[in-house]
Amino acid sequence: MATSREILAEIKKFIPPLLDKFHKGQAGRIAVLGGSEDYTGAPFFAAQSATLLGADMAHVICESQAGHVIKTYSPNLMVHPYMRDSRSIFPPSSSGSEAPSAWSAVIESEILPKIYALLSRLHVLVIGPGLGRDPVMQQIAAKVLLKAKSLDLHVVIDADGLFLIQQHPDLITGYKKALLTPNIVEFQRLCKAMSIDYPENVDLNKACQNLSKAYNGPTVIAKGFEDHISNGDFAISCSMPGGKKRVGGQGDTLSGTAATFLAWKHAYEERIWDHDNDIEHDRMMLLAAYGAAAVTRYCSRAAFKKYGRAMLASNLAEMIGEAYTVLFEDNLELL
């Protein structure tokens, strides 16, 4: 079994070098689809993490009210308040006689064309951070996921994006460019939805492999004390230590950094620089998930060391640059 050092060295092979000939966007154009009236931090943390790791451009596609808030967080992100929820389509003051089927007309004519135009410029789409479970938001996300697949984009599914595929597993089944990032509770729900046995004393590594196999294509990273990663055929685990405190938003750091690794995978496959081209697609999906897990764990540990119990999700972002240097340049301090 490969060591952490060996796996990180393998990941480094598909990280684009910084060459003068590159132009803006080649090292990663990603977007986060999420952000609702109630949840504005999650899409920001995910998109910010992607850029701090090294993606060239990061977009947030969110609900209009969330957009006004997210725009105030940072000028480094491009925020597109294109989405709408059921309250904004049919406000409480309306008669209430409008059937949910009428949502589709608004979604198809007013919302999706703008989002689809943006998708055509991306390498990776993250679906879920701050999305919420409003039926209109979920319906939009489902249609955008189908469009992303038709464009052959890499997709990362997290948070309430996982709720979406829990209800509609056919949206993601068979798609090899998808990465699912459930925490333990979300993982259990996905297993139940896919009729995967999950007894009390389960071998999580085996369960992760079984879940990925049930989806027949997507790679799954089951987050926990160890992060178990599988594409159904092969499995690896990341057991590098993290911080002692669990904070909301830590998973957004993982989904954002995973998007960047997948964007770098795309750049590697497009051969935007000269390399040996000796890493296969399936292997790179596993490695991208491992890289995101390693960076997130390092950031959590470093942030906890600095802030202790006062650690916040925003503190992880401070450590991403250091994490990259240590893990992929110095490659000395892995524990």
Secondary structure, DSSP 8 states (H G I E B T S, - for coil): ---HHHHHHHHHTTS----TT--TTTT-EEEEE---SS--HHHHHHHHHHHHHT-SEEEEEEEHHHHHHHTTT-TTSEEEEEE--HHHHS-TTS-S---GGGHHHHIIIIIHHHHHHHHTT-SEEEE-TT----HHHHHHHHHHHHHHHHTT-EEEE-THHHHHHHH-GGGTTT-TTEEE---HHHHHHHHHHTT----TT--HHHHHHHHHHHHTS-EEEE-SSSEEEE-SS-EEEE-----S---TTHHHHHHHHHHHHHHHHHHHHTTSS-------HHHHHHHHHHHHHHHHHHHHHHHHHHHGGG--HHHHHHTHHHHHIIIIII-----
